[in-house]
Amino acid sequence: MKEVILDAQTRALGSKGDLAVLRKTGKIPAIFYGKNIKSEAIAVSSKVFISIMEVNGANVIIDLSFKDGKKAAIVKSLDKDVLTQNPVHIDFHAISLEDKIEVLIPVHIDGIADGVKNFGGVMEFIVREVKVEAMPRNIPQKISVDVRTLGIGQRITVADLPELDGVKYIQDSSTLIAHVIAVAVEEKTPEAVAEGTVAVQPEVISKGKKDKEVEEAGKSTAAASQDVAAGGTKK
């Protein structure tokens, strides 16, 4: 893993307002801490930090340059603005270049799976990062896995990831990384009415006002019939 230098400026702990002012000057407030090290509030250049991340990835070793010398660190936590996605706070964790550390490494899919390309399947990416243990200088920027031979129903697990010099996978080997699944085909329903036939409408039971209207109409018809019958007997 490449090492880069980033100037670190010590700062006083401040309020949210103080931090907002600091960000407006192009600085990102941060904390530098580690084993047997007193935590320090620092600030780093936003422009330089973003450039480092874009070029080297999240697991780059950063040599923080203080007035009294350089101190190796990795980014342990990064807070971003919800809207702009710009970094607003960083936790730098001090490391020893002589001791192994555990980090999450992004998994990169190479190629298009055979089951997707030739059989209409869909690739599902389940786990995008895996935890590894390695010496700081052996930490890879990413882990690439070739999926071009993957057919429908086949999968890639941690056990299938490539072996890397000086890197140990400490995540469960059965952890699913990605797999190819078949697309569910929706069955075409037969036409409800065949050509040349008459559709049978379902029976609808009227309720509420219509029921009352039908009932009143029935009463009127019955009354009329009685009047007719009565008129017929008076001759």
Long-range contacts (C-beta under 8 A, 24 or more apart in sequence): 1-56, 1-59, 1-60, 1-61, 1-136, 1-137, 1-138, 1-139, 1-140, 1-141, 2-56, 2-60, 2-61, 3-60, 3-61, 3-62, 3-63, 3-72, 3-137, 4-52, 4-56, 4-60, 4-61, 4-62, 4-63, 5-62, 5-63, 5-65, 5-70, 6-44, 6-45, 6-48, 6-49, 6-52, 6-62, 6-63, 6-64, 6-65, 7-44, 7-45, 7-48, 7-64, 7-65, 8-32, 8-42, 8-43, 8-44, 8-64, 8-65, 8-66, 9-42, 9-43, 9-44, 10-40, 10-41, 10-42, 10-66, 10-67, 11-41, 11-42, 11-43, 12-41, 13-41, 19-89, 23-88, 28-87, 28-88, 28-89, 28-90, 29-88, 29-89, 29-90, 30-89, 30-90, 30-91, 30-92, 31-89, 31-90, 31-91, 31-92, 32-64, 32-71, 32-73, 32-92, 32-94, 33-91, 33-92, 33-93, 33-94, 34-73, 34-93, 34-94, 34-95, 35-94, 37-94, 42-92, 44-90, 46-86, 46-87, 49-87, 49-90, 50-86, 50-87, 56-141, 57-106, 57-141, 57-142, 58-106, 59-103, 59-104, 59-105, 59-139, 59-140, 59-141, 60-141, 61-95, 61-97, 61-136, 61-137, 61-139, 62-92, 64-92, 72-96, 72-97, 72-136, 74-101, 74-103, 74-136, 95-136, 96-136, 97-135, 97-136, 97-137, 98-135, 99-135, 99-136, 100-133, 100-134, 100-135, 101-133, 101-134, 101-135, 101-136, 101-139, 102-131, 102-132, 102-133, 102-170, 103-131, 103-132, 103-134, 103-139, 104-129, 104-130, 104-131, 104-132, 105-129, 105-130, 105-131, 105-132, 105-139, 105-140, 105-141, 105-142, 105-143, 106-142, 106-143, 107-142, 107-143, 107-144, 107-145, 107-161, 107-177, 108-142, 108-143, 108-144, 108-145, 109-144, 109-145, 109-147, 109-178, 110-144, 110-145, 110-146, 110-147, 110-148, 111-146, 111-147, 111-148, 112-147, 112-148, 113-147, 113-148, 113-149, 113-150, 113-151, 113-180, 114-148, 114-149, 114-150, 114-151, 115-150, 115-151, 115-152, 115-153, 115-154, 115-180, 116-180, 119-151, 119-152, 119-182, 120-182, 120-183, 121-151, 121-152, 121-180, 121-181, 121-182, 121-183, 122-180, 122-181, 122-182, 122-183, 123-147, 123-150, 123-178, 123-179, 123-180, 124-178, 124-179, 124-180, 124-181, 125-177, 125-178, 126-176, 126-177, 126-178, 126-179, 127-175, 127-176, 127-177, 127-178, 130-158, 130-161, 130-169, 130-171, 130-175, 130-177, 131-169, 131-170, 131-171, 132-167, 132-168, 132-169, 132-170, 132-171, 133-167, 133-168, 133-170, 134-166, 134-167, 134-168, 135-166, 138-164, 138-165, 138-166, 138-167, 139-167, 140-164, 140-167, 145-177, 145-178, 147-178, 147-180, 150-178, 150-179, 150-180, 151-180, 152-180, 152-181, 152-182, 153-179, 153-180, 153-181, 153-182, 154-179, 154-180, 155-179, 155-180
